[in-house]
Amino acid sequence: MATYADLQPGNFYLLKDAQDTDIEMVSVLALTDKCILLRSFGQVEEDFWKKRTDSIEEIVEELDYESASAILSLYDEEEEEEDWEEEDE
């Protein structure tokens, strides 16, 4: 089984933290000797710490920067649409 120590800084991953969780896109922000700082991308960006020895249910896919940027741009488009709707009111 994979652990957070398998993730590399600067890379993006689609992963399942546990069997009963959704797939999420994360990137590695920083490493210490025992921990890893991650950013989860979704409706709201969230930074969180994990122990490097914590297990990951599944690393579904490693994404390059271009692929991750394309996915993140979808959220930017949603935010722009919401801004337009608020201005119309």
N, C-alpha and C positions, 0 to 999 in steps of 0.2 A: 504494500500500500504506500502511496506517495505521502510525503510530508511537506510542510512549508519550506524546509531546507532545500527542496528540489527546485524552488522558484528562483529566478534570477532577476536582479535589479534592472529596471528599465524595460522589462518585457511585460506583455499583457497576456492574460490567461482567462479562458473560460473554464470555470471549475464548479464542482459540487462539494461543498464543505462537509455535508453529511448526506446520508441516503435520502432523508425526507426533506431536503432543501432544494430550492430552485437553483438553476445554473446562474452564476453571476460572473461579470467581467471584473477582474482585478488587475492591478499593477503593483509591483514592488517599489516602494519609495525609499526604504532604508533597512539596513541590517545591523544588528548588534551580535555579540557572541551567542546569545541565547534566544533572541526575539527577532521578529520581522514586522516592519510597518507596511501595511497594505492600504491601497485605496480601492474601494468598491465603486463601480460606475453603474448608475441606473437613474431612476427618477431623481434621486438625490445622491450626490457624492458623499461618501463616508470614509474616513480614515480609521483604521483599527489595528491593534497589535495582536499578534499570535506568537506562541512559542514555536521555535523552529522545529521542535520535535512533535508538534501536534500533527495528527494525521489528516489527510484530505481524502475524501471518499473517491473522487475522480478528477484528474486533470483532463478535461474534455478536449481542449485544444490550446495550443500556444499561438498567439496572434502577432503578426508583425505590426509595425507602427501604422502603416497605411490602412490595414484592415481595421485596426482599433479606431483610428481617426474617422473612418467611414461610418462605423457604428455610432461613435460619439456624436457625429454631426446630425444624426437622427434626433437626438435629444435637443440639440440646439435649434433645429427646425420647429420642434414642438413648443419650445419656449417663445420663439418669435411669433408663432401663431397665437399663443396665449396673450402676448403683449398687444397684438393687433385687436383681439377681442376685447381686452380691457379698455383700449382707447376708443372703441366704437360705442361703449356704454355711456 
